[in-house]
Amino acid sequence: TRFIRRVASAPNAKNLFNVPGNRTAPPALPESISVGNNSSSAALSVAESNYPAASPPATPTTRNGLLAPSSSFGSLFGVPLSAEEQRARFRRTYSSNSIKVSSLEVGPNSFSKIRMLGKGDVGKVYLVREKKTEKLFAMKVLSKKEMIARKKIKRALAEQEILATANHPFIVTLYHSFQSEEYLYFCMEYCSGGEFFRALQGLPEKRLEENGARFYAAEVVAALEYLHLLGFIYRDLKPENILLHASGHIMLSDFDLAKASGLPGGRPATISQRENGVPLVDTKNCTSHVRTHSFVGTEEYIAPEVIHNQGHTASVDWWTLGIFIYEMIFATTPFKGKDRNETFTNVTTYEVGFPNTPQVTPGCRDIILRLLHKDEWRRLGSKTGASEVKQHRWFSTLKWGLLRNQTPPIQPKLHRDGIGHNVRTIKESVSLDFE
C-alpha cells in the first residue's frame, strides 16, 4: 500500500497547530550550501540561516513524501492511530506514475540551502539541494505561528491537499512534506525555467505572438480541467503563479487560495463528440455545488461576481483565463486602472477593448470576449467546463493529447548548474484574501 503524506486533515488540524509558548526560531534549513563559485548566493544563504543548532527534529517522510511503515507513524499528530485509522486519514494514490516507497527518511537536515526564491506573509520558498542525490528542489517553509496569527491555516492545508492529490504534467509536483514544532515544509519540484511572468518580461515587447499565447493557454486549460475534475477551484491564475519547466512547459503553482468542494462532485459526464481525438469531459459537475463568498484573487484578475460579493463558482477560473490570454498577447491586462478602486470599476462597468496593435485573429478576440463575459452564467466554460473552452474555434488546430510532445515557444536559459535565470526574491503582485 502506498500513501501520499497529508500534513493535516480537518480532524487533526487543531493538534497540528498547537504552538508552544516560548520558543526560539525554528531549525529551518542548515547553513551548509552547495553553490559552486556563487559567493553572493552563499553569503545570502548563511545570512538567512542564523538558527539555533538544537531544536526538535522534524517529522520525517520517505523519499517523494510517501509514508514509510513505522511504529512512530501513528503518532504523527500526537494521537496513536491504528492501521485502519491511518488508512482513513491519509490519501492513497493509485496512479501508474506513482513512485514506490523507499526507506529513506527526509527532514530539513537532508537539504542544503542555496538561496531564497520567494517570500510571503507566512513563509519563504528556498532553492535547496538534497545532499544525498544532489538534486534541486523548491522548499516552501511555512511558520505555524504566523499561520495562526494571520488565520491562514485553511490556506496551507488546502494547498497541501492539492499538492498531495495532484498528479499532472502541468501542475508542480510535491515530493516530500514534513514538519517541526514551529514549521511546515513542502519540498516541491524545482522549475528551473523560473517564473512565467519574468519570462514574459524578457521577451521583445514583453509579450507573445498569438500562436505562442494559444499554446500556453491550452496548457493552462488542461491544468484547470484537471483541478476541476478533482473538485478544486484555483481562483488565483496569473503569470506570477505559473512556473516554467526546464523544457519550457508550464507548471501551475501556489494553491493557497484554491477552494476545495468538500463533497464528491459527482461523476463527470463524458461528452460523446471528440475534439482532435481527445474525449471531452464535462467538468462542471465536479464543482457545480460549490459557491463561495470569499474575496480572493489578484486585483487585475478578479471577476465581477467576486467584486459584487455575489458568491462565485469555478467560472472565475475561466474569467482569469481570459485575462491571462489578453496579457500574454497585449502585455497588459484589459481593466487595469491607476488604483484598486478604478480597476474594480473598470471590471464591473466597461467592456473589453483591444489595442490596434498587435493584430489578432477574430477567433482570438472572440474567445477573450466570451471568457470575459460579466455574466458568469453566460461565460465560456460555465455550461460544461473545460470541454466548452477546448471546443472553441481558437483551439481548433491544437492536438490536445500531444501538448507535452510539442516544443514550447519559450526555451528557458539555464546556468551550467541547472539553475534558471527567471527567479525572483519577492512577490511582484499581491493576491487579495479577505475570506
TORNUKOL-510745 format. One line per field, with one value per residue (C-alpha): residue number from 1; x, y, z. Coordinates in steps of 0.25 Angstrom, whole numbers, padded with zeros to 4 digits. Each point is the difference from the previous one (the first is absolute). Layout:
BEGIN
seq = c(NUM ...)
east = c(X ...)
north = c(Y ...)
up = c(Z ...)
END
This chain:
BEGIN
seq = c(1 2 3 4 5 6 7 8 9 10 11 12 13 14 15 16 17 18 19 20 21 22 23 24 25 26 27 28 29 30 31 32 33 34 35 36 37 38 39 40 41 42 43 44 45 46 47 48 49 50 51 52 53 54 55 56 57 58 59 60 61 62 63 64 65 66 67 68 69 70 71 72 73 74 75 76 77 78 79 80 81 82 83 84 85 86 87 88 89 90 91 92 93 94 95 96 97 98 99 100 101 102 103 104 105 106 107 108 109 110 111 112 113 114 115 116 117 118 119 120 121 122 123 124 125 126 127 128 129 130 131 132 133 134 135 136 137 138 139 140 141 142 143 144 145 146 147 148 149 150 151 152 153 154 155 156 157 158 159 160 161 162 163 164 165 166 167 168 169 170 171 172 173 174 175 176 177 178 179 180 181 182 183 184 185 186 187 188 189 190 191 192 193 194 195 196 197 198 199 200 201 202 203 204 205 206 207 208 209 210 211 212 213 214 215 216 217 218 219 220 221 222 223 224 225 226 227 228 229 230 231 232 233 234 235 236 237 238 239 240 241 242 243 244 245 246 247 248 249 250 251 252 253 254 255 256 257 258 259 260 261 262 263 264 265 266 267 268 269 270 271 272 273 274 275 276 277 278 279 280 281 282 283 284 285 286 287 288 289 290 291 292 293 294 295 296 297 298 299 300 301 302 303 304 305 306 307 308 309 310 311 312 313 314 315 316 317 318 319 320 321 322 323 324 325 326 327 328 329 330 331 332 333 334 335 336 337 338 339 340 341 342 343 344 345 346 347 348 349 350 351 352 353 354 355 356 357 358 359 360 361 362 363 364 365 366 367 368 369 370 371 372 373 374 375 376 377 378 379 380 381 382 383 384 385 386 387 388 389 390 391 392 393 394 395 396 397 398 399 400 401 402 403 404 405 406 407 408 409 410 411 412 413 414 415 416 417 418 419 420 421 422 423 424 425 426 427 428 429 430 431 432 433 434 435)
east = c(0000 0005 -0004 0002 0003 -0010 0005 -0013 -0015 -0012 -0001 0015 0003 -0002 0011 0009 -0001 0002 0012 0009 0000 0015 0008 0012 0001 -0002 0010 -0004 0011 0015 0011 0008 -0001 0004 0000 0013 0007 -0012 0005 -0012 -0010 0009 0000 -0015 -0002 0008 -0006 -0014 0004 0003 -0008 0004 0007 -0009 -0015 -0010 0001 -0009 -0010 0006 -0006 0006 0005 -0011 -0008 -0005 -0002 0009 -0005 0004 -0005 0001 -0009 -0013 0004 0003 -0010 0002 -0011 0003 -0008 -0003 0004 -0015 0000 0013 -0006 -0012 0008 0010 -0003 0004 0005 -0003 0007 0008 0011 0001 0014 0002 0003 0014 0006 0007 -0005 0000 0001 0005 0015 -0001 0001 0010 -0006 0005 -0009 -0013 -0010 -0012 -0006 -0015 -0006 0001 0012 0011 0004 0014 0008 0007 0008 -0002 0013 -0001 -0004 0005 -0014 -0006 -0013 -0009 -0003 -0011 0001 -0012 -0001 -0011 0000 -0002 -0011 -0007 0002 -0005 -0011 0007 -0001 -0011 0008 0012 -0008 -0007 0013 0006 -0012 0000 0015 -0001 -0012 0004 0008 0000 0011 -0004 -0001 0012 0004 0001 0011 0001 -0008 0004 -0001 0008 -0008 0001 0000 -0006 0009 -0005 0011 -0004 0005 0009 -0004 0013 -0006 -0005 -0012 -0009 -0002 0015 0002 -0011 0007 0013 -0007 0001 -0012 -0002 -0011 -0002 -0005 -0014 0004 0009 -0011 -0009 0010 0001 -0014 -0003 0009 -0007 -0013 0005 0005 -0013 -0008 0007 -0002 -0014 -0001 0006 -0011 0009 -0001 0013 -0004 0014 0004 0011 0013 0007 -0006 0005 0013 0008 0006 0014 -0006 -0009 -0013 -0008 -0002 -0012 0004 -0004 -0013 -0003 -0012 -0006 -0014 -0003 -0014 0000 -0010 0001 -0004 -0007 0005 0003 -0008 0009 -0005 -0001 0007 0015 0009 0013 -0001 -0002 -0013 -0006 -0004 -0011 0008 -0011 -0007 0012 -0001 -0014 -0004 0011 -0003 0009 -0001 0015 0006 0013 0008 0009 -0005 0001 -0005 -0012 -0013 -0012 -0008 0011 0000 -0015 0001 -0011 0008 0008 0002 0010 -0004 0010 0011 -0005 0000 0014 0004 -0006 0009 0012 -0002 -0001 0012 0009 -0004 -0001 0010 -0011 -0013 -0013 -0006 0013 -0003 0009 -0004 -0009 -0013 0002 0004 -0013 -0009 0006 -0002 -0015 -0003 0007 0002 0013 0007 0011 0012 0003 0013 0003 -0011 -0006 -0010 -0015 0001 0009 -0008 -0013 0006 0005 -0014 -0007 0009 -0001 -0016 -0004 -0012 0006 -0011 0002 0016 0007 0002 -0012 -0008 0009 0013 0013 -0006 -0008 0013 0008 -0010 0001 0005 0013 0005 -0005 0014 0005 0003 -0004 0006 0014 0002 0012 0006 0001 0011 -0004 0001 0009 0013 0006 0014 0007 0014 0009 -0004 -0015 -0005 -0008 0000 -0014 -0001 -0005 0003 -0013 -0015 -0002 -0015 -0009 -0012 -0012 -0005 -0012 -0007)
north = c(0000 0014 0012 0015 0008 0010 0010 0001 -0002 0007 -0010 0002 0014 0005 -0009 0004 0015 0000 0008 0000 0014 0004 -0005 0004 0001 -0014 -0009 0003 -0003 -0002 0010 -0010 0005 -0007 0012 -0002 0013 0009 0008 0009 -0011 -0006 0013 0001 -0014 0001 0013 -0006 -0012 0006 -0011 -0007 -0014 -0007 -0002 -0010 -0010 0001 -0010 -0008 -0006 -0010 0005 0006 0003 -0014 -0005 -0012 -0011 0004 -0001 0015 0003 -0002 0011 0010 0010 -0004 -0010 -0015 -0006 -0014 -0005 0002 0014 0003 -0004 0008 0013 0000 0000 -0012 0001 -0010 0008 -0009 0012 -0002 -0002 -0012 0002 0000 -0001 0014 0010 0014 0013 0014 -0005 -0009 0013 0011 0014 0008 0012 0006 0000 0007 0005 0001 0005 -0014 -0006 -0001 -0008 -0005 -0006 -0012 -0012 -0014 -0004 -0015 0001 0014 0003 0014 0003 0012 -0001 0008 0003 0005 0005 -0006 0012 0010 -0009 0000 0015 0003 -0010 -0008 -0014 -0004 0006 -0008 -0013 0003 0001 -0012 -0008 0004 -0003 -0013 -0004 0006 -0009 0009 0004 0015 0000 0001 -0013 -0002 -0009 0001 0006 0001 0008 0005 0006 0014 -0002 -0008 -0004 -0003 -0005 0002 -0001 0011 0006 0005 0009 0009 0009 0001 0015 0003 -0009 0009 0013 -0005 -0002 0011 0010 -0009 -0008 -0013 -0001 -0006 -0014 0000 0005 -0011 -0011 0005 0003 -0015 -0005 0009 -0005 -0015 0003 0007 -0011 -0010 0009 0001 -0015 -0002 0010 0012 0015 0006 0015 0006 -0002 0010 0000 0001 -0013 -0007 -0007 -0005 -0013 -0001 -0005 0013 -0007 0007 -0005 0006 0003 0008 -0007 0007 0008 -0013 -0004 -0015 -0005 -0008 -0009 -0010 0008 -0012 -0008 0009 -0003 -0003 0008 -0009 0008 0001 0012 -0003 -0015 0003 -0003 0012 -0001 0009 0005 0010 -0012 -0001 0014 0004 -0001 0009 0015 0008 0015 0002 0012 -0006 0002 0011 0014 0000 -0015 0001 -0004 0009 -0009 0000 0015 0000 -0010 -0009 -0012 -0007 -0014 -0007 0010 0010 -0008 0002 0015 0000 -0009 0012 0010 -0009 -0002 0015 0003 -0010 0007 0015 0001 0006 -0004 0005 0007 0006 0013 0010 -0006 -0012 0008 0004 -0014 -0006 0011 -0004 -0015 0002 0011 0000 -0010 -0005 0009 -0005 0008 0003 -0008 -0011 -0005 -0013 -0010 0001 -0013 0006 0012 -0009 -0009 0011 0007 -0012 -0004 0014 0001 0007 -0010 -0012 -0009 0004 0000 -0010 -0012 0002 -0011 -0012 0005 -0002 -0008 0012 0008 -0010 -0001 0015 0002 0007 -0013 -0008 -0002 -0006 -0014 -0001 -0013 0004 0013 -0006 -0005 0014 0010 0011 0015 0004 -0008 0004 0003 -0008 0001 -0011 -0005 -0001 0013 0009 0015 0003 -0001 0011 0003 0007 0000 0009 0000 -0002 -0009 0005 -0009 0005 -0013)
up = c(0000 -0004 0008 -0004 0012 0005 0010 0006 -0002 0006 0012 0004 -0004 0014 0006 -0011 0002 0016 0000 0013 0007 0002 -0012 -0007 -0015 -0008 -0006 -0014 -0009 0003 -0003 -0009 -0014 -0014 -0010 -0007 -0001 0002 0012 0000 0002 0010 0008 -0001 0005 0012 0004 0000 0008 0013 0008 0012 -0002 0010 -0003 0000 -0012 -0012 -0002 -0012 -0012 -0010 -0014 -0008 0012 0001 0014 0004 0009 0014 0015 0001 -0012 0008 0010 -0011 0006 0015 0000 -0002 -0012 -0005 -0014 -0004 0005 -0007 -0013 0002 0004 -0011 -0015 -0009 -0014 -0011 -0011 -0010 0002 0015 0005 0009 0015 0004 0014 0000 0010 -0003 0008 0000 0002 -0013 -0008 -0002 -0003 -0012 0000 0002 -0011 0006 0012 0005 0013 0007 -0006 -0011 -0011 -0002 -0011 0007 -0004 0006 0006 -0004 -0014 -0004 -0006 0001 0006 0004 0015 0006 0015 0007 0014 0008 0010 -0012 -0006 0013 0002 -0014 -0001 -0011 0005 -0010 -0011 0003 0001 -0013 -0007 0006 -0003 -0015 -0001 0007 -0009 -0014 -0010 -0013 -0009 0001 0015 0009 0007 0015 0004 0015 0011 0015 0012 0012 0012 -0006 -0015 -0011 -0012 -0014 -0009 -0014 -0015 -0003 -0013 -0006 -0011 0011 0001 -0013 0004 -0001 -0012 -0007 0005 -0007 -0014 -0011 0004 0012 -0007 -0008 -0014 -0001 -0003 0012 0009 -0006 0004 0014 0002 -0004 0010 0011 -0005 0002 0014 0004 -0006 0009 0012 -0002 -0002 0014 0005 0002 -0005 -0002 0002 -0002 -0014 -0004 -0007 0014 0004 -0012 -0001 -0012 0000 -0006 -0013 -0001 0004 0011 0014 0009 0014 0012 0004 0013 -0005 -0006 0005 0002 -0003 0013 -0006 -0011 -0013 -0006 -0012 -0012 -0013 -0012 -0012 -0012 -0010 0000 -0002 -0008 0004 0015 0007 0006 0015 0007 0012 0005 0007 0009 0006 -0003 0015 0004 0002 0009 0004 0003 -0006 -0005 -0013 -0006 -0003 -0015 -0001 0009 -0006 0001 0009 0010 0001 0001 0011 -0006 0002 -0011 -0006 -0009 -0010 0006 -0005 -0015 0003 0004 -0012 -0009 0008 -0002 -0015 -0001 0008 -0008 -0013 0004 0011 0009 0007 -0006 0012 0007 0007 0007 0014 0005 0000 -0014 -0005 0007 -0006 -0014 0003 0004 -0010 -0013 -0011 -0005 -0010 -0010 -0004 -0015 0001 0001 -0010 0004 -0006 0001 0008 0010 0002 0001 0011 0008 0000 0003 0012 0005 -0001 0013 0002 0006 -0005 -0015 0001 -0008 0008 0009 -0006 -0001 0005 -0007 -0011 -0005 0000 -0007 -0011 -0004 -0014 0005 0005 -0013 -0005 0013 0003 0015 0002 -0005 0007 0008 -0012 -0007 0001 0009 -0005 0011 0003 0013 0002 0011 0007 -0001 0014 -0005 0007 -0009 -0002 0002 0015 0010 0014 0004 -0005 -0012 0002 0012 0001 0008 0010 0009 0003)
END
